[in-house]
Amino acid sequence: MSSQYDFIWKIVVGGQGGVGKTTILYRFIHNEFLEDTKLTVGVQFHTQNLERQSRKISLVLWDLGGQERFRFIQPQYVHGAVGGFVCFDMSRYMTLESTREWIDMFRQNAPAAPVVIVGTKLDLVSEAEQQTIMDAANQLVAETGCLAFIPTSSKLGINVNECIYYMVDTLLYNAYYGVQGAATQQ
């Protein structure tokens, strides 16, 4: 175990291309909105160090390229993850349906990893549409056994940090209480 950190955790972020995975990570790490992003080819790595509940934690965030052409390699990237985020674009309802295959990939390759469904681009959805989308996403959580659904806006900074910290707090709880397959000290 590194004396510098109590925990070093691999967390994988997946979802269809263009749903805002890179943008949400950029907002979390730099606390600013990234207007223009480039296509993530394969996988991109981000590291964020933080202290939570008096523990020093290094998050190694794997940002998976969402295009179909990268699908063959993605299961290997998910392997060994202690947590996962599956993102969909709340302004493109069809991307919610594609989250099922991403959730299945997590279940097959990191079965003990908690998964949070993340709705992105909340700022682009009318209030009238929000409830319908949130109801569908919460239904998906119930059907798939995911940990939660959290709507976010990277542009406005809504629920971005809360989303990441929710996962971190869950992993800390699992580590403290010996939940099977939980993230362990590194």
C-alpha positions in Angstrom: 0.0 0.0 0.0 1.3 3.4 -0.9 1.8 5.6 2.2 0.6 8.6 0.2 -3.0 7.3 -0.2 -5.3 5.2 1.8 -7.1 4.1 -1.4 -6.3 4.1 -5.1 -9.5 3.3 -7.1 -10.1 2.6 -10.7 -13.5 4.1 -11.7 -14.7 3.6 -15.3 -17.0 6.1 -17.1 -18.9 4.6 -20.1 -21.8 5.5 -22.3 -22.6 6.3 -26.0 -20.4 8.7 -27.9 -21.1 12.4 -27.4 -23.1 12.0 -24.2 -20.8 14.2 -22.1 -18.5 11.8 -20.3 -15.3 13.8 -20.9 -17.0 17.0 -20.1 -18.4 15.8 -16.7 -14.9 14.6 -15.7 -13.3 17.9 -16.8 -15.9 19.8 -14.7 -15.1 17.6 -11.7 -11.3 17.9 -12.0 -11.0 21.5 -13.1 -14.3 23.0 -11.9 -15.0 24.6 -15.2 -17.0 23.8 -18.3 -15.1 22.5 -21.3 -16.9 23.9 -24.4 -15.3 21.9 -27.1 -14.2 18.3 -26.7 -12.6 15.9 -29.1 -13.6 12.4 -29.8 -12.2 10.1 -27.1 -10.2 7.4 -29.0 -10.2 4.1 -27.0 -9.8 5.4 -23.4 -8.5 8.5 -21.8 -7.2 8.6 -18.2 -7.7 11.2 -15.6 -6.5 11.2 -12.0 -8.0 13.2 -9.2 -6.7 13.1 -5.6 -9.0 14.0 -2.8 -9.6 13.6 0.9 -12.9 12.3 2.0 -13.9 11.1 5.5 -10.3 11.7 6.6 -9.0 9.3 4.0 -6.6 10.2 1.2 -7.9 8.8 -2.1 -6.6 8.7 -5.6 -9.3 8.3 -8.2 -8.1 6.9 -11.5 -10.9 7.7 -13.9 -11.1 5.8 -17.1 -13.1 7.7 -19.7 -14.1 5.2 -22.4 -14.7 6.3 -26.0 -18.3 5.6 -26.7 -18.2 4.9 -30.4 -19.2 1.4 -31.6 -15.8 0.9 -33.2 -14.2 0.8 -29.7 -16.7 -1.7 -28.3 -14.5 -4.8 -28.8 -11.8 -3.5 -26.3 -14.1 -1.9 -23.7 -14.7 -5.0 -21.6 -11.0 -5.2 -20.9 -11.0 -1.6 -19.8 -13.9 -2.3 -17.4 -12.1 -5.3 -15.8 -10.8 -4.4 -12.4 -12.9 -1.4 -11.8 -14.2 -0.8 -8.3 -17.0 1.5 -9.5 -18.6 2.7 -12.7 -20.7 5.5 -14.1 -22.9 4.9 -17.2 -23.8 8.2 -18.8 -26.6 9.2 -21.1 -27.6 12.5 -22.7 -30.9 13.7 -21.2 -31.6 15.7 -24.3 -31.3 12.6 -26.5 -33.7 10.1 -25.0 -32.5 7.2 -27.1 -29.1 7.3 -25.3 -30.9 6.1 -22.2 -31.8 2.9 -23.9 -28.2 2.2 -24.8 -27.2 2.3 -21.1 -28.5 -1.2 -20.7 -25.7 -2.7 -22.8 -23.1 -0.6 -20.9 -24.6 -1.8 -17.6 -24.4 -5.4 -18.8 -20.7 -4.8 -19.7 -20.0 -3.6 -16.2 -21.9 -6.6 -14.7 -19.9 -9.1 -16.8 -16.5 -7.6 -16.3 -16.6 -5.9 -12.9 -19.6 -7.7 -11.2 -19.0 -6.3 -7.7 -18.6 -2.7 -8.8 -21.4 -0.4 -8.0 -22.8 1.4 -11.0 -24.4 4.9 -11.1 -26.5 6.0 -14.0 -25.7 9.6 -14.8 -28.0 11.8 -16.9 -25.9 14.6 -18.5 -26.9 17.9 -20.1 -29.8 18.5 -17.7 -29.6 22.2 -18.8 -30.8 21.3 -22.3 -34.0 19.6 -21.1 -37.2 21.5 -20.5 -38.8 21.1 -17.1 -41.8 19.4 -18.7 -39.5 16.7 -20.1 -37.3 16.3 -17.0 -39.8 14.3 -15.0 -40.5 11.8 -17.8 -36.8 11.2 -18.3 -36.1 11.0 -14.6 -38.9 8.5 -14.1 -37.6 6.3 -17.0 -34.0 6.5 -15.6 -35.2 5.6 -12.0 -37.1 2.7 -13.5 -33.9 1.5 -15.2 -32.1 1.7 -11.9 -34.8 -0.5 -10.3 -34.6 -3.0 -13.2 -30.8 -3.3 -13.4 -29.9 -3.0 -9.7 -27.7 0.0 -10.3 -26.9 2.2 -7.3 -28.7 5.4 -8.3 -29.6 7.8 -11.1 -28.2 11.3 -10.8 -29.1 14.1 -13.3 -26.2 16.5 -14.0 -25.2 19.5 -16.0 -21.5 20.0 -16.6 -22.3 23.4 -18.1 -24.0 24.7 -15.0 -22.1 22.5 -12.5 -25.2 20.8 -11.3 -24.7 17.6 -9.3 -21.3 16.9 -10.9 -19.3 16.8 -7.7 -22.2 15.2 -5.8 -22.2 12.4 -8.3 -18.5 11.6 -7.9 -18.7 12.0 -4.1 -21.7 9.7 -4.0 -19.6 6.9 -5.6 -16.6 7.7 -3.3 -18.8 7.6 -0.2 -20.3 4.3 -1.3 -16.9 2.8 -1.9 -15.7 4.0 1.5 -18.7 2.5 3.1 -18.1 -0.8 1.3 -14.5 -0.8 2.4 -15.2 0.0 6.0 -18.0 -2.6 6.4 -16.4 -5.3 4.3 -19.0 -5.5 1.6 -18.0 -8.4 -0.6 -16.1 -7.2 -3.7 -15.7 -3.8 -2.1 -12.8 -1.5 -2.9 -9.9 -2.4 -0.7 -6.9 -0.5 0.4 -4.1 -0.2 -2.1 
